[in-house]
Amino acid sequence: MTASAGLASHARLSRLTDDVGLLYGADWNPEQWHPDVWREDVALMRAAGVNLVTVGVFSWATLEPRPGRYELDWLDRVVDLAADHGILVDLATPTASPPPWLGTRWPGTRAVTADGVRLSHGSRNHFCPSSPHYRERALSVARVLAARYGAHPGVRMWHVGNEYGQVCFCEHCADAFRAWLRERHGTLDELNRAWGTTFWSQRYDEWTQVLPPRAAPYLINPTQRLDHRRFASDQLLALYREQRDVIREHAPGVPVTTNLMGFHHPTDYWRWAPHLDVVADDVYGDPADPADVVRVALQHDLARGLAGGRPWLVMEQAAGAVSWRPHNVPKTAAQLRLDSLRAVARGADGSCFFQWRASVVGAERFHSALVPHAGPDTALHRAVVAHGAELARLRPVVGARVPARTALVVDWASWWAAEEPGGPSDRLRVLPQLLAYYRPLWAAGIGVDVVPPGADLDAYDLVVAPQLFLVDDAHVPGLRRVVERGGVLLLGPFSGVTDQDAHVRTGRFPAPFADLVGGSGEEHVPLAAAGVRVRSALLGDGQVHDWAERLRVDDGEALATVDGGDLDGCPLVLRRRHTGGGEGWYVGALLAQDGVAAVVRACLDAAGVAGPVGVRADPDVEVVRRGDVVFCLNASDRPRAVELDTVCGTPGAPWHDLLTDTAVAGRVPLPPHGALALIERTR
């Protein structure tokens, strides 16, 4: 995301937070309820401190029960009711779930799978992104809503669609794919070169021969699939942009967004981010998995990265249980609070939930809500009210940034290409690798910016690319510059293997960076069940399983080597120290978590990067500085503690906990899933 886009995102979000402080809200679906319930809802929202509601996400059939017949009086009442009670409205275009009449009258609006099956209505997200009739009707309902509510003072943000991720393989999409390919490659000759169509006699001599990667007898051209993933993400972005532009015509200056989904495989959010006025993310952690808090923290850092380091918004999270896991363990009230605070600590200026009132009908009737089926006289809703009060006390963090000297490089195209069938092994997965290298940074309280490989990296002393399988030629100089200017670059296994077209780079790998890391490889080696023994003063002696690489030392040093077997003596961890203080590291194995942590800690030391100065926190306490506030979050279900005297490196410094509005000092206990939001008192 560009710096200017990040500034725009901050400025547009601040138009809401300047008025009310941190945003606190939920999806509100009044069309499911009698108007008497609406009045109870807004009274409860006021009591809970809720100041933002998203309205209309799935209301297309209610708003337009027949083509061109709009019934909006009920929405007028809803928007006015919220505004009269001081609740900001995030008004959605309802285009994620077309009504049955659309697919019945125009069957081509329904998506087709790679196997040729046309999807039906009866669920959601069944539309074809390229269908002319779908796009026409979606723009029509968006235009009607924008014209009617664009100037309404209560509508303070617009929400286009919902959780974009649809992929279709129909003829409409085939035509659109060919147009996209012409834009990207220009000529058929260039397409044939990029796709390597000399393999398996796939050369094209007419554009009409080019198809999406539909079902086939065996493996499909990997570059064809890579380009189709790029196209599918761009096609969804085009849907968002055309509705956004209609809204801007009628509501200039009002921020427009849609809800992202973190590390969502089908959509390249680096390409989406510059077009979002506010980065809004849906975050569904798993309360049954204590380790999932690390993944959630990483997702928050991604959202902040997409916002260019500026504040962002949690659009959806669960208040208790979800309805789509096989065994839906609910959050406790303490976990609800901690999950919300974790997002705020990592840069969110708003914490919203799905949904306000639990549905009694439909597929998500057992999904939790801020008002459960049992009503407001419940432990859950009392926790919601209490949390609203403490969020109001966190106004000092609004607009503040999370400082970071470490960057984690993530690239969707590389992710797609690395996990394409036909590779050496399916055990080297991208997201587990990202988490493995992020976890020790999280544990040490290191501020991390998640960035694309083409980002300006000059502000970072340590840059970590856990798996950068595909490296665009245009991004190589910026990554190399990290070491050349004195920083530390850490590359994980299976990196630097292909170029932007997923063509294998010839020569010894990691081809663009071998001279930086002081060694090079000639073979990727998936390991038999026994694995290999490793000798290492850095890692400790042990075993490596699943993945290694046949490497050699050139002008660097080996910090871990294989002991015995066919790879005997081969390095698994390489480092080269450069004149000027820079270091290049390469890990050529799927190390155990302890080994990854040892490598990351060594790189942090080499880069001179540490967590918040003087922090002494028990294990499992997540420490994050945002602006002048230090958040200490007990991520475990056991009591922990923090030594507050050293939080800012000044022994005896007085501190104030914003959450409880009390002074604190010394060793302060943290109950299970407890939290502190500390700001230094003015002397």
C-alpha positions in Angstrom: 0.0 0.0 0.0 1.3 3.4 -0.9 2.0 6.0 1.8 -0.6 8.3 0.3 -3.2 5.6 0.4 -2.3 5.0 4.1 -2.7 8.7 4.9 -6.1 8.7 3.1 -7.2 5.7 5.1 -6.2 7.4 8.4 -7.9 10.6 7.4 -11.2 9.0 6.4 -11.4 6.7 9.5 -10.6 9.7 11.7 -13.8 11.4 10.5 -15.6 8.8 12.6 -13.3 8.4 15.5 -12.8 12.1 16.0 -16.5 12.3 17.0 -16.9 9.1 19.1 -13.4 7.7 19.9 -12.9 4.0 19.3 -15.6 2.5 17.3 -17.7 -0.3 18.9 -20.4 -2.0 17.0 -21.9 -4.9 15.1 -23.8 -6.0 12.1 -27.5 -5.1 12.7 -30.1 -7.0 10.7 -33.4 -5.3 11.6 -35.1 -6.8 8.6 -35.2 -10.1 10.5 -37.2 -8.5 13.4 -40.4 -6.6 14.2 -40.0 -2.8 14.5 -40.7 -3.0 18.2 -37.5 -4.9 18.5 -35.6 -2.1 16.7 -36.5 0.4 19.4 -35.3 -2.0 22.1 -32.1 -2.6 20.1 -31.1 1.1 19.9 -31.7 1.6 23.6 -29.5 -1.4 24.4 -26.9 -0.2 22.0 -26.7 3.2 23.8 -26.4 1.5 27.1 -23.6 -0.7 25.9 -21.6 2.1 24.3 -22.2 0.8 20.8 -21.6 3.7 18.3 -21.5 2.0 14.9 -23.8 -0.5 13.2 -23.5 -2.1 9.7 -26.9 -2.4 8.1 -28.2 -4.1 5.0 -25.5 -6.6 4.2 -27.9 -9.4 3.2 -31.1 -7.4 2.6 -31.3 -7.4 -1.2 -34.5 -9.4 -1.4 -36.1 -7.2 1.2 -35.0 -4.0 -0.5 -35.8 -5.2 -4.1 -38.4 -8.0 -3.8 -38.8 -7.9 -7.6 -36.6 -6.5 -10.4 -36.8 -2.7 -10.2 -39.4 -2.6 -7.4 -37.7 -1.1 -4.4 -39.2 -1.0 -0.9 -37.0 1.3 1.2 -39.4 2.7 3.8 -38.2 0.2 6.4 -34.6 1.2 5.8 -35.5 4.9 6.2 -36.8 4.2 9.6 -33.8 2.1 10.6 -31.3 4.7 9.5 -33.2 7.5 11.1 -33.6 5.6 14.4 -29.9 4.9 14.6 -29.0 8.5 13.8 -31.6 9.8 16.4 -29.8 7.7 19.1 -26.3 8.9 18.1 -25.3 5.6 16.5 -23.3 5.9 13.2 -24.5 3.8 10.3 -22.2 1.8 8.0 -24.6 1.2 5.1 -24.0 -1.9 3.0 -24.8 -2.6 -0.6 -26.5 -6.0 -0.4 -24.9 -7.5 -3.4 -23.1 -10.5 -1.8 -26.3 -12.6 -1.8 -28.6 -12.0 -4.8 -32.3 -12.8 -4.4 -33.8 -15.9 -6.0 -35.4 -13.9 -8.8 -32.0 -12.9 -10.2 -30.7 -16.4 -10.8 -34.1 -17.7 -11.9 -34.6 -15.0 -14.6 -30.9 -14.9 -15.6 -29.3 -18.3 -14.9 -26.0 -16.9 -16.2 -25.7 -14.8 -13.0 -25.0 -18.0 -11.0 -21.4 -19.1 -10.8 -20.0 -22.3 -12.4 -17.4 -24.5 -10.7 -14.3 -25.8 -12.3 -16.1 -29.0 -12.9 -18.9 -27.3 -14.8 -21.6 -27.3 -12.1 -23.7 -24.2 -12.0 -24.4 -23.2 -8.4 -27.9 -22.5 -7.2 -29.5 -19.9 -4.8 -30.5 -21.0 -1.3 -27.2 -20.0 0.3 -25.0 -16.9 -0.4 -22.1 -15.9 -2.6 -23.5 -17.8 -5.6 -23.0 -15.1 -8.1 -20.7 -14.9 -11.2 -18.4 -11.9 -10.9 -18.3 -11.5 -14.7 -22.0 -11.8 -15.4 -23.3 -8.7 -17.2 -26.8 -9.2 -15.7 -25.4 -9.6 -12.2 -23.2 -6.5 -12.5 -26.1 -4.5 -14.0 -28.5 -5.4 -11.1 -25.8 -5.0 -8.5 -25.0 -1.5 -9.7 -28.7 -0.6 -9.9 -29.4 -1.4 -6.2 -26.1 0.3 -5.2 -27.1 3.4 -7.2 -30.6 3.5 -5.6 -29.2 3.3 -2.1 -26.5 5.8 -2.8 -28.9 8.3 -4.2 -31.3 7.9 -1.3 -28.8 7.9 1.6 -25.7 9.5 0.2 -26.5 12.8 1.9 -28.0 11.3 5.1 -26.1 12.7 8.1 -26.4 9.4 9.9 -24.7 7.3 7.2 -21.0 7.8 8.0 -19.5 4.9 6.1 -20.4 2.6 3.2 -19.8 -1.1 3.0 -19.7 -2.7 -0.4 -20.7 -6.4 -0.7 -19.4 -8.9 1.8 -16.3 -11.1 2.1 -15.4 -11.2 -1.5 -13.9 -14.5 -2.6 -16.1 -15.9 -5.4 -14.4 -17.7 -8.3 -16.3 -18.7 -11.4 -15.3 -20.7 -14.6 -18.2 -19.9 -16.9 -18.1 -18.5 -20.4 -18.6 -14.9 -19.1 -15.5 -15.5 -17.0 -13.6 -17.1 -19.9 -14.2 -13.9 -22.0 -13.1 -11.7 -19.1 -10.1 -13.8 -18.4 -8.9 -13.5 -22.0 -9.4 -9.7 -21.8 -7.4 -9.6 -18.6 -4.6 -11.7 -20.2 -4.4 -9.3 -23.2 -4.0 -6.5 -20.8 -1.2 -8.3 -18.9 0.6 -10.0 -21.7 -0.3 -8.0 -24.8 0.2 -10.7 -27.5 -0.4 -14.4 -27.8 3.4 -14.8 -28.4 4.0 -13.3 -25.0 1.3 -15.4 -23.4 2.9 -18.5 -24.8 6.2 -17.5 -23.4 4.9 -16.6 -20.0 2.9 -19.8 -19.8 5.6 -22.0 -21.2 3.2 -23.6 -23.6 6.0 -25.6 -25.4 5.4 -28.1 -22.5 2.7 -30.7 -23.3 1.9 -29.2 -26.6 -0.1 -26.3 -25.1 0.8 -23.5 -27.6 -2.1 -21.2 -28.4 -2.6 -19.6 -31.8 -6.0 -18.0 -31.2 -7.3 -16.2 -28.1 -10.5 -18.2 -28.2 -8.5 -21.3 -27.4 -7.5 -19.8 -24.0 -9.7 -21.0 -21.1 -9.8 -20.7 -17.4 -8.2 -23.7 -15.6 -11.3 -26.0 -15.7 -11.3 -29.6 -14.7 -8.7 -31.6 -16.7 -7.4 -35.2 -16.7 -4.2 -34.3 -14.9 -2.1 -31.4 -13.7 -2.9 -28.0 -15.2 -0.3 -25.5 -16.5 0.9 -23.8 -13.2 1.3 -20.4 -14.8 -2.2 -20.6 -16.3 -3.5 -21.3 -12.8 -1.4 -18.5 -11.3 -2.6 -16.0 -13.8 -6.2 -17.1 -13.3 -5.8 -16.6 -9.5 -4.5 -13.1 -10.3 -7.5 -12.5 -12.6 -10.1 -13.8 -10.2 -8.9 -11.5 -7.5 -8.8 -8.5 -9.8 -12.2 -9.3 -11.2 -13.7 -9.1 -7.6 -11.8 -5.9 -7.0 -13.4 -4.5 -10.2 -16.9 -5.3 -8.7 -16.0 -3.5 -5.6 -14.6 -0.5 -7.4 -17.6 0.0 -9.7 -20.0 0.1 -6.7 -17.6 2.3 -4.7 -17.5 4.8 -7.6 -21.3 4.9 -7.7 -21.4 5.6 -4.0 -18.8 8.3 -4.3 -20.9 10.2 -6.8 -23.6 10.6 -4.3 -21.6 10.6 -1.0 -18.4 12.4 -1.7 -16.0 12.3 1.2 -17.8 9.5 3.1 -15.4 6.5 3.5 -16.2 3.3 1.5 -14.9 -0.1 2.4 -15.6 -3.8 2.4 -14.7 -6.5 4.8 -11.5 -8.4 4.2 -10.7 -11.8 5.7 -7.0 -11.7 6.7 -4.9 -14.3 4.9 -7.7 -15.1 2.5 -6.3 -17.3 -0.2 -8.4 -16.2 -3.3 -7.9 -12.5 -2.9 -4.6 -10.6 -3.2 -5.2 -7.8 -0.6 -2.0 -5.9 -1.5 -3.8 -5.1 -4.8 -7.0 -4.2 -2.9 -5.6 -2.1 -0.2 -5.1 1.2 -2.2 -8.7 1.2 -3.2 -10.1 0.9 0.4 -10.8 4.1 2.3 -10.8 2.1 5.5 -9.1 -1.3 5.9 -11.7 -3.4 7.6 -11.1 -7.1 8.5 -13.1 -10.1 9.7 -11.2 -12.0 12.4 -12.4 -15.3 13.8 -10.0 -16.8 16.3 -10.5 -20.2 17.7 -11.1 -20.1 21.5 -10.5 -23.9 21.6 -6.9 -23.5 20.4 -4.7 -21.5 22.9 -2.0 -21.1 20.2 -4.4 -19.4 17.8 -3.9 -16.0 19.5 -0.6 -15.8 17.6 -2.3 -16.3 14.3 -4.8 -13.7 15.2 -2.1 -11.2 16.2 -0.4 -11.9 12.8 -3.7 -11.2 11.0 -4.0 -7.9 12.9 -0.5 -6.9 11.8 -1.4 -7.8 8.3 -4.5 -5.5 8.5 -2.3 -2.7 9.8 0.2 -3.4 7.0 -2.6 -3.2 4.4 -3.5 0.2 5.9 0.1 1.4 5.5 0.7 1.4 9.2 -2.3 3.5 9.9 -5.4 2.6 12.0 -7.8 0.0 10.7 -11.1 -1.6 11.8 -12.2 -5.0 12.9 -15.5 -5.4 11.0 -16.5 -8.8 12.3 -15.5 -11.1 15.2 -17.5 -13.5 17.3 -18.8 -12.6 20.7 -19.0 -16.2 21.7 -19.3 -19.3 19.5 -19.4 -19.4 15.7 -21.7 -21.8 13.9 -19.4 -23.1 11.2 -16.9 -25.2 13.0 -17.7 -28.9 13.7 -17.4 -28.3 17.5 -18.2 -24.6 18.3 -16.4 -23.9 21.6 -17.6 -20.4 22.7 -15.4 -17.6 23.9 -15.5 -16.8 27.5 -16.3 -13.2 28.5 -12.6 -12.7 29.3 -11.7 -14.0 25.8 -14.2 -11.7 24.2 -12.6 -8.7 25.9 -9.0 -9.8 25.3 -9.6 -10.5 21.6 -11.1 -7.0 21.2 -8.2 -5.4 23.1 -5.6 -7.3 21.1 -6.9 -5.7 17.9 -6.9 -2.3 19.5 -3.3 -2.8 20.7 -2.3 -3.7 17.2 -3.7 -0.6 15.5 -7.4 -1.1 15.2 -9.5 2.1 15.9 -12.7 0.0 16.0 -13.9 -3.3 17.3 -17.1 -4.7 15.8 -18.9 -8.0 15.9 -21.1 -10.3 13.9 -23.8 -9.7 15.0 -25.9 -7.5 17.2 -28.9 -9.7 17.9 -28.7 -13.5 17.5 -30.8 -14.7 14.6 -33.6 -17.2 15.2 -33.8 -18.3 11.6 -31.4 -19.3 8.9 -28.0 -21.0 8.7 -26.4 -18.9 11.3 -29.0 -19.0 14.0 -26.5 -20.6 16.4 -23.8 -18.0 15.8 -23.2 -15.9 18.8 -24.2 -12.2 19.1 -23.9 -9.2 21.4 -27.5 -9.8 22.4 -28.0 -13.6 22.7 -31.2 -15.6 22.3 -31.7 -15.4 26.0 -31.7 -11.6 25.9 -29.7 -8.8 27.6 -30.0 -10.3 31.1 -27.1 -12.6 30.4 -23.5 -12.9 31.3 -22.4 -12.3 27.7 -24.4 -9.1 27.3 -23.2 -7.8 30.7 -19.6 -8.4 29.4 -20.5 -6.5 26.2 -21.7 -3.5 28.3 -18.6 -3.5 30.5 -16.3 -3.7 27.5 -18.0 -0.7 25.9 -17.3 1.3 29.0 -13.6 0.5 29.0 -13.2 1.0 25.2 -14.4 4.6 25.9 -11.4 5.0 28.2 -9.0 4.1 25.5 -9.4 7.3 23.5 -5.6 8.1 24.0 -4.8 5.4 21.5 -7.1 6.6 18.7 -5.0 7.4 15.6 -1.7 6.2 17.2 0.7 3.9 15.4 2.5 0.7 16.4 6.2 1.3 16.0 8.1 -1.5 14.1 11.7 -2.0 13.0 11.0 -5.6 11.8 9.1 -6.5 8.6 7.5 -9.8 7.6 7.3 -10.2 3.9 4.1 -11.8 2.5 3.2 -12.2 -1.1 -0.1 -13.7 -2.5 1.4 -14.6 -5.9 4.2 -16.5 -4.2 1.7 -18.2 -1.8 -0.4 -19.4 -4.8 2.6 -20.6 -6.8 4.4 -22.3 -3.9 1.4 -24.6 -3.2 0.7 -25.5 -6.7 0.4 -29.3 -7.3 3.4 -30.9 -8.8 5.9 -29.5 -6.4 8.5 -31.4 -4.3 6.3 -31.8 -1.2 2.9 -30.7 0.2 4.4 -30.5 3.7 6.0 -27.1 3.2 2.9 -24.9 3.5 3.1 -21.1 3.4 0.9 -20.0 6.3 2.5 -22.5 8.9 5.9 -21.1 7.8 4.7 -17.5 8.4 3.4 -18.4 11.8 6.6 -20.3 12.7 8.8 -17.3 12.0 6.3 -14.8 13.5 5.8 -16.7 16.8 9.2 -15.8 18.3 8.7 -12.2 17.3 5.3 -12.2 19.1 6.7 -13.8 22.2 9.5 -11.2 22.4 7.1 -8.3 22.1 8.6 -7.2 18.8 6.6 -4.8 16.7 6.2 -6.3 13.2 4.9 -4.7 10.0 3.6 -7.1 7.4 4.6 -5.9 4.0 4.6 -7.0 0.3 8.0 -7.8 -1.3 7.9 -4.6 -3.3 7.5 -2.3 -0.3 10.1 0.3 0.7 12.1 -1.6 3.3 14.5 1.1 4.4 12.8 1.7 7.7 13.4 -1.9 8.9 16.5 -3.3 10.5 15.3 -6.9 10.2 13.4 -8.2 7.2 12.0 -11.8 7.4 10.7 -13.7 4.4 9.7 -17.1 5.7 8.9 -18.5 2.3 9.3 -16.3 -0.8 9.1 -19.1 -3.5 8.2 -16.6 -6.3 10.3 -13.5 -6.5 9.4 -10.8 -9.1 12.5 -9.4 -10.8 11.3 -5.9 -9.9 11.4 -6.8 -6.2 14.9 -8.2 -6.0 16.8 -4.9 -5.7 14.7 -3.7 -2.7 15.3 -7.0 -0.8 19.0 -7.0 -1.6 19.3 -3.5 -0.4 18.3 -4.6 3.2 21.7 -6.2 3.5 23.6 -3.7 1.5 22.6 -0.8 3.8 23.5 -2.8 6.9 20.3 -4.6 7.8 19.5 -8.3 8.3 17.6 -10.3 5.7 16.3 -13.8 6.8 15.0 -16.1 4.1 13.2 -19.3 4.9 13.3 -22.6 2.9 12.1 -22.9 -0.7 12.7 -19.2 -1.4 14.0 -17.6 -4.6 13.0 -20.6 -6.7 10.9 -19.0 -9.5 10.4 -15.7 -11.2 7.1 -13.8 -11.6 5.8 -16.2 -14.2 6.5 -19.2 -11.9 9.4 -20.3 -14.2 12.2 -22.0 -12.2 15.3 -19.8 -12.0 18.2 -21.7 -13.3 21.5 -21.9 -11.4 22.0 -22.4 -7.7 19.3 -21.2 -5.4 18.2 -18.9 -3.8 19.2 -17.6 -7.2 18.7 -13.8 -6.6 20.2 -13.9 -3.1 22.8 -16.7 -3.0 25.7 -14.3 -2.8 24.0 -12.4 0.1 23.6 -15.5 2.3 27.1 -17.0 1.6 26.0 -20.3 0.2 23.8 -21.9 -2.4 21.7 -25.0 -3.2 21.3 -27.5 -5.9 18.5 -29.8 -4.8 15.3 -29.6 -2.7 15.1 -32.8 -0.6 11.8 -33.9 0.9 12.9 -36.3 3.7 11.9 -39.8 4.5 10.1 -40.5 7.8 13.3 -40.8 9.9 14.5 -37.3 8.9 18.1 -36.3 9.4 20.3 -35.6 12.4 21.5 -32.0 12.8 24.6 -30.6 14.6 24.4 -27.0 15.6 25.7 -24.8 18.4 23.0 -22.3 17.5 20.0 -24.7 17.3 21.3 -27.5 19.5 21.7 -31.0 18.2 18.5 -32.7 17.1 16.5 -33.9 14.1 15.0 -32.3 11.1 11.9 -33.8 9.5 10.0 -33.5 6.2 12.3 -31.0 4.3 15.9 -30.2 3.8 18.0 -28.9 0.9 21.3 -29.9 -0.6 23.3 -26.7 0.1 27.0 -25.8 0.2 28.9 -23.0 1.9 30.4 -20.5 -0.6 31.8 -17.5 1.2 29.6 -17.5 4.3 29.3 -19.9 7.2 27.2 -22.9 8.2 25.4 -22.5 11.5 23.7 -26.0 11.3 24.8 -29.0 9.3 23.5 -32.5 8.6 25.1 -35.3 10.5 25.2 -38.5 8.5 23.3 -40.0 5.5 23.3 -38.7 2.0 23.3 -35.1 3.1 26.1 -35.5 5.5 28.0 -32.2 6.0 25.4 -30.1 4.1 24.6 -26.9 5.8 21.0 -26.2 6.7 21.4 -22.7 8.1 23.6 -20.2 6.2 24.8 -16.8 7.2 27.1 -14.2 5.6 28.3 -11.1 7.4 28.9 -8.2 5.0 31.1 -5.2 5.2 28.9 -2.4 6.6 27.3 -4.7 9.2 24.6 -6.3 7.0 23.8 -10.0 7.3 22.1 -12.4 4.9 20.6 -15.6 6.4 19.1 -18.6 4.7 17.3 -21.5 6.3 17.2 -24.6 4.1 15.2 -26.9 6.2 11.8 -27.2 7.9 13.1 -26.6 11.4 11.2 -27.4 14.6 9.7 -24.4 16.3 12.6 -24.2 18.8 15.1 -24.0 16.0 13.2 -21.3 14.2 13.0 -19.3 17.4 16.8 -19.7 17.9 17.4 -18.4 14.3 15.0 -15.5 14.7 16.5 -14.5 18.1 20.0 -14.5 16.6 18.8 -12.3 13.7 17.1 -9.9 16.2 20.4 -9.6 18.1 22.3 -9.0 14.9 19.9 -6.3 13.9 19.8 -4.7 17.3 16.0 -5.0 17.6 14.3 -5.5 20.9 10.9 -5.3 22.4 9.5 -2.4 24.5 12.4 -1.1 26.5 12.9 -2.8 29.9 9.8 -5.0 29.8 9.8 -8.0 32.1 6.7 -10.1 31.5 5.9 -13.7 32.3 5.6 -16.1 29.4 2.4 -15.9 27.4 2.0 -12.2 28.2 1.7 -10.4 24.9 3.3 -6.9 25.1 2.5 -4.4 22.4 3.2 -0.7 22.4 0.8 1.6 20.5 1.7 5.2 20.7 2.1 6.1 24.4 0.2 3.1 25.6 1.7 -0.3 26.4 -0.8 -3.2 26.3 0.0 -6.3 28.4 -2.4 -9.1 27.4 -2.3 -12.5 29.2 -2.9 -14.9 26.3 -3.0 -17.9 28.6 -5.7 -19.5 30.8 -3.3 -19.2 33.8 -2.4 -16.3 36.1 0.6 -14.3 34.9 2.2 -11.0 36.0 4.2 -8.0 34.6 6.9 -6.0 36.3 5.6 -2.5 35.6 8.5 -0.6 37.1 10.6 -1.5 34.1 8.0 -1.2 31.3 9.4 2.0 30.0 13.0 1.4 31.3 12.6 4.0 34.1 12.6 2.2 37.5 9.9 3.5 39.7 8.0 5.2 36.9 4.4 5.7 37.8 1.8 4.1 35.6 -1.9 4.4 35.0 -4.1 1.6 33.7 -6.6 3.1 31.3 -8.9 0.0 31.5 -9.6 0.4 35.2 -8.7 4.0 35.5 -6.3 3.2 38.4 -2.6 3.7 39.3 -0.5 0.6 39.2 3.1 -0.2 40.0 5.5 -3.0 40.9 4.7 -6.6 40.0 1.0 -6.6 38.9 -0.8 -9.9 38.5 -2.8 -10.6 35.4 -5.7 -13.1 35.7 -6.3 -15.6 32.9 -7.0 -13.6 29.8 -6.5 -10.4 31.8 -5.2 -7.1 30.3 -3.5 -3.8 31.1 -3.4 -0.7 29.0 -0.6 1.3 30.6 0.3 4.9 30.1 3.0 6.8 32.0 1.7 9.3 34.4 2.7 12.9 33.9 5.3 13.8 36.6 
